[in-house]
């Protein structure tokens, strides 16, 4: 088969993987090698669906023995099958990298013979890149659930980031839609990776020469909307993964119906707005000090589609507002809709010089069309504000033409990934 | 109000700022602009003095390294008409050190930092969007037309990244070029430029990349507006994946 045709089949099959980050790792290139990595990550292009391309995202093979309901590569689908050799992936990565098309490689695969068989081949790609090509760019390897600890360790030593897909947000859904995959086979390597990464950090504190294990951390992905879990359940799961498994990122992927299967819901379009709201809520967990139970409750377990989750929280908590911009501490500023991590820091830096006024807030970059209802500057509100929640809701909805209407897809800036 | 003029070069700008700060004039009551060579122009012309400009940079680097970085990005923007803001920004940087970059509620600080940030953003963008092509002799060429004059820091980035290959970066807007020979960087201007012949394999790899680019998008999620807002059309001219559109 022509290489061109393999690329078509195996990048087409990889496009449902959400992750494309190239951040979180800083690797100096060597004098005789090619490539380095940048802590903040670099996007190299944006595909026709608007998502950033930073890695050569490709499957080693789409020839799968599993038959998961949601997956385009499931064994019962009559799709063209292809497999790369390790050398082909290595050469493609190098050719693309030298032309500055990519930051590195994201390699995943279907499982044909056995998890170990596939994992071994994927690890070999990464090891050839590192050892023979002296490649210093970014490598993200998917771990095949069920592969041996030894292979997971080798993967972690060769790659910058490794990830195990959780696939679906609950054990029951996994059983129903991917009966050949087992929860334990997914969680065991996650735990192992967390432990190994911790050990490596300790060793590196003792000696700079100690090997680095997945320096950009581990991530996972789950499909949203193929199964009945609520947003609250999903966020609680994510919080658990961040806290207990020490994950760097959880990716949410709106379910795209690629198969006819009566176990799957019938959707007219992928739930992109829901995906977007989940990413916003995930951000609140990681950088804003919110807990899942603050964002959602058993009475209202799903995210509001009309408002971003922080605005929705603010509308439910009028007692917290208004926040005085010139006195509030960082954590309090972060709770104001329209004020993000960057603008909260800028407010604190600017008010050392002079009190911040409404005009100053705009200069700092605060989204005033949201923030103005929730703040005072040196005691002065923006204008006579009606704090009555129902009317405030209405004003935010009407005044916010750009807030939604069109489901926006989250762009994942490398900055905090 | 004191009025001063300089010759319009970045060096002239920095040395004029140095001279004004030394004179003891209050920067808040001083205006600085480019000399237009008209008959009745008002203001005192300050001569460019490279050594003086260098000395100012040196002192500022000690006092406020981040502000020097901002100043460096600001000059990449090749903007005119903000000289007075820059003068006041630098005066504040000497007074407050690096904290000055946090004083975004000050109109001059805001103006300078905003321009510098724009240039910095384009530099970062070009690190991703620059495309190298292999030439017949085995060396590599990347062409670009950025809004800001980012070739120097961009070339430094690639001198670490693509250390083992010989390459050129050509800025078609400014007719300037950077060259990495595998060991050292050099910069120069090209009055005439014609694109050399590509290596025989180059077309094949470009096709591979175009195929990848096309198939990696999820058809059900097509979003050309989002694509354009992240990757403005002004960059497409030199993007391999956008050729033939």
Interface residues (C-beta under 8 A of the other chain):
Chain A: X3 X4 X7 X8 X11 X12 X14 X15 X16 X28 X29 X31 X32 X33 X34 X35 X36 X38 X42 X43 X44 X45 X46 X47 X48 X49 X50 X51 X52 X53 X54 X56 X57 X58 X92 X95 X96 X98 X99 X100 X101 X254 X256 X269 X270 X272 X346 X349 X350 X352 X353 X354 X356 X357 X359 X360 X363 X364 X365 X408 X409 X411
Chain B: X96 X99 X101 X102 X103 X104 X105 X106 X107 X110 X124 X127 X128 X129 X130 X131 X132 X133 X134 X140 X142 X158 X160 X161 X162 X163 X164 X165 X205 X207 X208 X209 X211 X212 X213 X214 X215 X216 X217 X218 X219 X220 X221 X222 X223 X224 X225 X226 X227 X230 X231 X239 X240 X241
